[in-house]
Amino acid sequence: MTIKEYPPEVLNGQPLGAWTGEAYRRVVGAIRAELAVEGLTQPHWWTINHAAGSPGRWTRAELAERLSTWEDLGLDFDEVFDDLVRWGWLTEDDGVMALTPGGEAGRQRAWERLGPVLEKTRAGVDPDDYVTAINVLRRVVANLGGDGDLPT
């Protein structure tokens, strides 16, 4: 898809909040729509990815604290964790959550659904421009008192 070109002086006067808000609604909306096909919310998705990425690390409290940075739906993480345990996607042993083979299979199905969304999101965007955009947003966040570092 092509977009209309504008001179830099016109683009420099555009409201960053309006454009970042519109981008957020579109990107997150597309992601949430695909996850919903698998019966997942974004917090479910974040949970299973963290459990897969750091096996044996996360207790409920630690993971809820970690994920609350991105959560904007007003969800209770205990309910999210309970869903995943009830579905057989997570287990808890001595308070530590672990992804089950069924959870990993669900995670892989969700990744397959999200791949096309992520490709569409970055279509026509030069990788160097993407890096610049992320660094600009990190700087804006830091300038306004947030954490501009990448999540660990």
Summary of the structure (lengths in Angstrom):
residues: 152
radius of gyration: 18.1
end to end distance: 33.8
largest distance: 59.6
contacts: 362
relative contact order: 0.11
helix: 62%
strand: 6%
